[in-house]
Amino acid sequence: MFDIRPVAYVLGLLVTTLGACMLVPLLVDIAEARGEWHVFLESALLTMLIGGLIALACANAGRQGLTLQQTFLLTVGAWVVLPVFGGIPFMLGATEARLVDAVFEAMSGVTTTGSTVFIGLDDLPKGILLWRGMLQWLGGVGIIVVAMVFLPELRVGGMQIFRSEAFETMGKILPRATEIASSISTIYVGMTLACTAAYMVCGMDAFDATVHALTTLSTGGFANYDASFGTFSGPAEYVAAFFMVAAALPFVRYVQMLNGNQRALWRDSQVRAFFATIFTLVLVMSVTLVIKFPHHPEQAIRESLFNITSIISGTGYASVDYMGWGAFLITLFFFIGLIGGCAGSTACSVKIFRYQLLFASIRVQLKRIRAPHGVFTPRFEGRPVSDEVLSSVMAYFVFFVVSLGVLSVALGFTGLDFVTSVSGAATALANVGPGLGDIIGPAGNFATLNDTAKWLLVFAMLVGRLEIMAVFVLFTARFWRD
């Protein structure tokens, strides 16, 4: 019989921890003296009470480890429950958000998507702005653990190729998650502090530097201003680009480098392919801007580097309204958002390694056509790739394309135009942030969308962040029977 208590116990602990985190923006609101501190006090008490009661009620659950069903349910449940509680301050605070808007904003935060329904960010209390940044920061470190522990074990989307790569601690899944989270968190915190300091050197005040560092390292993209990162154009764009790239690289390589393997990062084929992709895209876009628009070469390189890095990593910052750059570059931005960073990073979307496996499979098929009797095997990182991994990757691509099509049609039925529907579906599934067009483009937001469209996008953000199949498997009858 399926035992939900171990799952509920962990979820209760996570909710309690989230409630405790609300005390940080509470202190910021007290210091700002705008009378908003009670919002986070009420939210924290309610969240910790509910989470604590759930954990206590299930504390006597078996500690033998999690079954496959329980692992799937825990992975999806965490990304469902945390945004619900994370949205409470938005309903009680200065934003006075409705349920759909509060859940949308919190889901966008925890999944590090970066789409927002809030207008007038410049005038919001600092506690609310900090909480948005904290949701993304916590979601960023959380998805690294999920990508390195849970998804490989669940064989989701080809992630099983990294099963033995992260750590050689193949014990129970929860102790392994704890060990990995401890190692990663140290690096994650250090990089966040370094990013904060760099932003302050570039002229940001301490609060802006802190919040933007939280949303940069998480590749989340929530900003403190309606103009997004356009408020800080100049040297800060180079700093942001550097740390967005750093956050989109495999964090396990940083652990290996600290343990003495100094060449671990560059030996990763994902990393080399990621850098080559960014370099090519920046070159193409910079040349186009200089030729077609009145851009100084330095400005063209800076704006291309920043915005391409932001979109390919799934951060979603915007320093300019690139909707005025012409149809070619707008179309290019759409497809850049479908690339993504490296596996085991805070980046989202399809991920570089899946494209590498796809192209490796295509090359092998072409060789087999030319030499039907030859024996050819796709390889990744110099190792043969099993049929199981390739099938999982192909299934991911099919699910992604089908989900994109179905969601686009569903959004169209709610009354949205074609560009908004397709780009909205893509940006939610890829967890990028801004879409295209006048409504949800880099100069707009999602506030004016109807409630049905917002709920659809909330579901899409969840599905995209957890690699699609981890969510859809819960809707199969066999999952619950077995």
Salt bridges, closest charged atoms under 4 A:
ASP3 OD2 - ARG5 NH2 3.05
GLU32 OE2 - ARG34 NH1 3.69
GLU42 OE2 - HIS38 ND1 3.53
ASP101 OD2 - ARG98 NH2 3.49
ASP101 OD1 - LYS454 NZ 2.65
GLU105 OE2 - ARG132 NE 2.96
GLU153 OE1 - ARG163 NH2 3.35
GLU153 OE2 - ARG176 NH1 3.18
GLU165 OE1 - ARG253 NH2 3.12
GLU237 OE2 - ARG302 NH1 2.51
ASP268 OD2 - ARG253 NE 2.75
GLU298 OE2 - ARG302 NE 3.08
GLU303 OE1 - HIS295 NE2 3.08
GLU388 OE2 - ARG155 NE 2.94
ASP451 OD2 - ARG98 NH1 2.87
GLU467 OE2 - LYS351 NZ 3.24
GLU467 OE1 - ARG354 NH2 3.08
ASP482 OD2 - ARG478 NE 3.03
